[in-house]
Amino acid sequence: MAEGNNREKTEPATPKRLEDARKKGQLAQSKEIPATLVLLAGLLGFYFLGSYMSDNLLVIIRDLLGGVATDELTETNACDLLLSLLGQLGLVLAPLMLMFLTAGIAGNVLQNRFLFTMEPLTPKFSKLDPIKGVTKLFSMQSLVEMFKSVAKIVIVGYVAYVTVKGEKENLLPLMMMEPVNILTYIGKVSFKICVRTLWVLVPLVALDYAFQRWNYNKSLKMTKQEVKDEFKHREGDPLIKGRIRSVQREMARRRMMEEVPEADVVITNPTELAIALRYDRETMSSPKVVAKGAGFVAKRIREIAVESRVPVVEDKPLARSLYKLVDIGQVIPSDMYKAVAEVLAYVYRLKNRMQ
């Protein structure tokens, strides 16, 4: 049972898994958001730029028809006329195209921030596998996309039908209007259809984005074993790290023991603690702890001190204070100067007597 649970993808994706997927271009992205923003941009463009575009288009058509009627059309001037027409149309439609482009980019950036990667364009032979292609064709994602397409067609068709049905009283008078007025009326009705369609699409877009996020997170779920392997890869194997720390402690202990023969005195508890002090008047402002330990380490410090003929002094309060407050390599605090000075003075008198 435990092995089966390790193979089930029940764990949410780790930050590293999400970042790796992002670098590969695998993002939770709804195609409906850019499409809806493009529709909104088109509505705003036609609302604010409609008169500008219609006036300029009428001028272009008038100039085109006038030029064709008065000038002789040849192969040379036909090309010039076509290039001029395309240039004028480009200037008229450029603001609207820019709004479309901005809306499309914003729809993608708002979902996943800006990302540029060539990973999705990298050729992969696995994409040519027909079995995977058929599987993807009948996957849940494909069914959802098909449902969305059908739903959009039905919604847009229904909204158009209801809108046109509400305008049936205004259809018959169109036969008595000028072509320009007819086109204006058609534009107003089309604008109304787009606005109503936009209002209906907004909640559907929110649902689609929520589904895409859920499906994306589900596809990136990990097994418990994958989470453990990733942790080991990122942090290192706990057994190896424990071994490294053990080796480091042993090396530090050896270096500490090498400092004991150079100490001036070892202060003991007498059996539980041992602290080795060294003081050099020329290079040190105050005595420094070069080694300390408890239990077996303290016993070993005392043995090395005896072998190296370093004086061992028993002072329980001072030993406890030094062991608790001063780390190896640090100088003693000022409030211990007097007690340590008395010990060092005793050691120096003892050495003088021996000499």
Secondary structure, DSSP 8 states (H G I E B T S, - for coil): -HHHHHHS--B---HHHHHHHHHTT-----THHHHHHHHHHHHHHHHHHHHHHHHHHHHHHHHHHHHHHHS---HHHHHHHHHHHHHHHHHHHHHHHHHHHHHHHHHHHHHH-----SGGGS--GGGG-HHHHHHHHTSHHHHHHHHHHHHHHHHHHHHHHHHHHHTGGGTGGGGGS-HHHHHHHHHHHHHHHHHHHHHHHHHHHHHHHHHHHHHHHHHT-B-HHHHHHHHHHHH--HHHHHHHHHHHHHHHHHHHHHHGGG-SEEEE-SSSEEEEEE--TTT-SS-EEEEEEETHHHHHHHHHHHHTT--EEE-HHHHHHHHHH--TT-B--GGGHHHHHHHHHHHHHHHHHH-
